[in-house]
Amino acid sequence: MLAIEVNQLLSVCKYAILVQLKIALYISKLRAFCSLLYSDRPCFTP
């Protein structure tokens, strides 16, 4: 019983980490695109 709960917790943590990585990747892509568009002025920093 405990092993199943720990397994579920681990899968939830993996999913959360994956989502955070995707968001970070999206933000970095957005920032790179923004810096390409407006190379003369600094872009937003979230």
Buried (B, 14 or more C-beta within 10 A) or exposed (E): EEEEEEEEEEEEEEEEEEEEEEEEEEEEEEBEEBEEEEEEEEBEEE
